[in-house]
Amino acid sequence: MTFEAECLTHGCDWKAAPSTDGAAVDVECMSHTGRSSHAGFRRLCTAFAMVERIE
């Protein structure tokens, strides 16, 4: 799984670096809030699946 986040404040283009560690993305969001007072984020969690056919 890959976790990502982006700031929802109008005009702010901040995005957290994608990571397999969801807690690391949370820390990046908290750091952004501390620097900018922006408090809304969209979080994404992407999972990939590989299918192997067995004949």
C-alpha positions as CSV (number, residue, x, y, z in Angstrom):
1,M,0.0,0.0,0.0
2,T,1.0,3.5,-0.7
3,F,-0.2,6.5,1.4
4,E,-0.4,10.1,0.1
5,A,-1.9,13.3,1.3
6,E,-2.5,16.8,-0.1
7,C,-3.6,20.1,1.4
8,L,-7.2,21.1,0.8
9,T,-6.6,24.8,1.5
10,H,-7.4,26.8,-1.7
11,G,-4.3,27.9,-3.5
12,C,-1.9,25.6,-1.6
13,D,-0.2,23.0,-3.7
14,W,1.4,21.1,-0.8
15,K,1.6,17.3,-1.0
16,A,3.2,14.8,1.2
17,A,5.8,12.5,-0.3
18,P,4.1,9.1,-1.1
19,S,5.1,6.5,1.5
20,T,4.4,2.9,2.5
21,D,4.3,4.2,6.1
22,G,0.9,5.9,6.8
23,A,2.2,7.4,10.0
24,A,5.1,9.2,8.2
25,V,2.5,10.8,5.9
26,D,0.5,11.9,9.0
27,V,3.6,13.5,10.5
28,E,4.2,15.4,7.2
29,C,0.6,16.7,7.4
30,M,1.1,17.8,11.1
31,S,4.3,19.5,10.1
32,H,2.6,21.4,7.3
33,T,-0.2,22.4,9.7
34,G,2.5,23.7,12.1
35,R,4.1,25.8,9.4
36,S,1.0,27.1,7.6
37,S,-2.1,26.6,9.9
38,H,-3.7,24.6,7.1
39,A,-5.7,21.8,8.8
40,G,-7.6,20.0,6.0
41,F,-6.0,17.2,4.0
42,R,-7.2,14.6,1.5
43,R,-5.5,11.3,2.3
44,L,-5.1,8.6,-0.3
45,C,-4.4,4.9,0.2
46,T,-3.6,2.9,-2.9
47,A,-3.2,-0.8,-2.9
48,F,-2.0,-2.9,-5.9
49,A,-2.8,-6.4,-6.7
50,M,-1.1,-8.8,-9.0
51,V,-3.1,-11.7,-10.5
52,E,-1.3,-14.9,-11.6
53,R,-3.2,-17.3,-13.8
54,I,-2.8,-20.9,-13.0
55,E,-3.5,-23.1,-16.0
